[in-house]
């Protein structure tokens, strides 16, 4: 039986990022004899994190196959709905993906942004289900962003993940600098920081206030070489392993026990 690569994103099936991802992984899938199946939202769903649809139906629409030969579906739901429904439908065919890929996201998911990311919501959902999963993001929010610099990084990481599966319940958050071919890849941790000036206030024609999400990331460790933000600013792609179950080191658990018990 051929291996299956399940692909999703949070920008929608028609986004340039997912089109680029499919072209970049196509030679890798061919080399591994893998079939690519796309289950992507039917429109933009950025910032959905791990949200699921629980108060209404999730729709599914079969699209014409992608120019790379990938089997394409549009899902009326969140990014995580796409992964969950994909796993369900594959199970009914007695199939299971060898790898789940999400992206390429239009914009960074480095540092604490992983918390809000629908792109990484897909990868975390896959890892929770025991499937090796990777989220890819380019540090360029523009709809017509140039993804060409991502090609080698994505092809290399995808090839390695198919050849040597990731540790159980661990997914990868891969961010790639914009406007260049990356110097290389650094496996690091997420930079610590927080968002400031998050909302801008406006007034509508009737004098009522409303707010628009904005903000600026404040990096608490800008000079730390162990972090994704440090290397991204220097033209390197960053890879941050993420624990799907969000557990902590056993020593931290023990310390909390000593404090509370």
QUIQUIWO-V636395 format. One record per backbone hydrogen bond with DSSP energy under -1.0 kcal/mol. CO is the residue of the C=O (numbers start at 1). NH is the residue of the N-H. E is the energy in kcal/mol with one decimal. If there is no record, write none. Layout:
BEGIN
co->CO nh->NH e->E
co->CO nh->NH e->E
END
This chain:
BEGIN
co->3 nh->35 e->-2.7
co->4 nh->98 e->-2.6
co->4 nh->99 e->-1.4
co->5 nh->37 e->-2.5
co->6 nh->101 e->-2.6
co->7 nh->39 e->-2.8
co->8 nh->103 e->-2.1
co->10 nh->45 e->-4.0
co->12 nh->15 e->-1.7
co->15 nh->19 e->-1.5
co->16 nh->20 e->-2.5
co->17 nh->21 e->-2.3
co->18 nh->22 e->-2.2
co->19 nh->23 e->-1.7
co->20 nh->24 e->-2.4
co->21 nh->25 e->-2.3
co->25 nh->29 e->-3.0
co->26 nh->30 e->-2.3
co->27 nh->31 e->-2.1
co->28 nh->32 e->-1.8
co->29 nh->34 e->-3.2
co->35 nh->5 e->-2.7
co->36 nh->71 e->-2.4
co->37 nh->7 e->-2.8
co->38 nh->73 e->-1.3
co->40 nh->75 e->-2.8
co->41 nh->13 e->-2.3
co->45 nh->48 e->-1.1
co->48 nh->51 e->-2.7
co->59 nh->76 e->-2.1
co->61 nh->74 e->-2.8
co->66 nh->69 e->-2.3
co->70 nh->66 e->-2.3
co->71 nh->38 e->-3.7
co->72 nh->63 e->-2.3
co->73 nh->40 e->-2.0
co->74 nh->61 e->-2.4
co->75 nh->42 e->-2.1
co->75 nh->77 e->-1.7
co->78 nh->82 e->-1.8
co->79 nh->83 e->-1.6
co->80 nh->84 e->-2.9
co->81 nh->85 e->-3.1
co->82 nh->86 e->-2.2
co->83 nh->87 e->-2.7
co->84 nh->88 e->-2.1
co->85 nh->89 e->-2.8
co->86 nh->90 e->-2.3
co->87 nh->91 e->-2.1
co->88 nh->92 e->-1.7
co->90 nh->95 e->-3.0
co->91 nh->94 e->-2.0
co->99 nh->6 e->-2.4
co->100 nh->134 e->-2.2
co->101 nh->8 e->-2.2
co->102 nh->136 e->-3.1
co->105 nh->107 e->-1.3
co->105 nh->138 e->-2.4
co->110 nh->113 e->-1.8
co->111 nh->114 e->-1.1
co->112 nh->115 e->-1.9
co->113 nh->116 e->-1.2
co->113 nh->117 e->-1.0
co->116 nh->49 e->-1.3
co->117 nh->121 e->-1.4
co->118 nh->122 e->-1.7
co->119 nh->123 e->-1.2
co->120 nh->124 e->-2.9
co->121 nh->125 e->-2.2
co->122 nh->126 e->-2.2
co->123 nh->127 e->-2.4
co->124 nh->128 e->-2.3
co->125 nh->129 e->-1.1
co->126 nh->131 e->-2.5
co->127 nh->130 e->-1.9
co->132 nh->100 e->-2.4
co->133 nh->172 e->-1.8
co->134 nh->102 e->-2.2
co->135 nh->174 e->-3.0
co->136 nh->105 e->-2.8
co->137 nh->176 e->-2.3
co->138 nh->107 e->-2.2
co->138 nh->140 e->-2.5
co->142 nh->145 e->-1.7
co->147 nh->150 e->-2.2
co->148 nh->151 e->-1.2
co->150 nh->154 e->-2.7
co->151 nh->155 e->-2.7
co->152 nh->156 e->-2.5
co->153 nh->157 e->-2.4
co->154 nh->158 e->-2.5
co->155 nh->159 e->-2.2
co->156 nh->160 e->-2.3
co->157 nh->161 e->-2.4
co->158 nh->162 e->-1.9
co->159 nh->163 e->-1.6
co->160 nh->164 e->-2.7
co->167 nh->170 e->-1.5
co->169 nh->244 e->-2.5
co->171 nh->242 e->-3.2
co->172 nh->135 e->-2.8
co->173 nh->240 e->-2.2
co->174 nh->137 e->-1.9
co->175 nh->238 e->-2.4
co->176 nh->139 e->-2.3
co->184 nh->237 e->-2.6
co->186 nh->239 e->-2.6
co->189 nh->228 e->-1.9
co->192 nh->220 e->-2.3
co->194 nh->218 e->-3.5
co->196 nh->216 e->-2.0
co->198 nh->214 e->-4.2
co->200 nh->212 e->-2.3
co->202 nh->210 e->-2.2
co->204 nh->207 e->-2.7
co->208 nh->204 e->-2.9
co->210 nh->202 e->-3.1
co->212 nh->200 e->-2.3
co->216 nh->196 e->-2.6
co->218 nh->194 e->-1.7
co->221 nh->224 e->-1.9
co->224 nh->227 e->-1.3
co->226 nh->189 e->-2.5
co->227 nh->231 e->-1.3
co->228 nh->232 e->-2.5
co->229 nh->233 e->-1.8
co->231 nh->236 e->-2.5
co->232 nh->235 e->-1.5
co->235 nh->183 e->-2.8
co->237 nh->186 e->-2.6
co->238 nh->175 e->-2.2
co->239 nh->188 e->-2.0
co->240 nh->173 e->-2.3
co->242 nh->171 e->-2.4
co->243 nh->246 e->-1.4
co->249 nh->252 e->-1.4
co->249 nh->253 e->-1.6
co->250 nh->254 e->-2.4
co->251 nh->255 e->-2.0
co->252 nh->256 e->-2.5
co->253 nh->257 e->-2.2
co->254 nh->258 e->-2.3
co->255 nh->259 e->-1.6
co->256 nh->260 e->-2.3
co->257 nh->261 e->-2.7
END
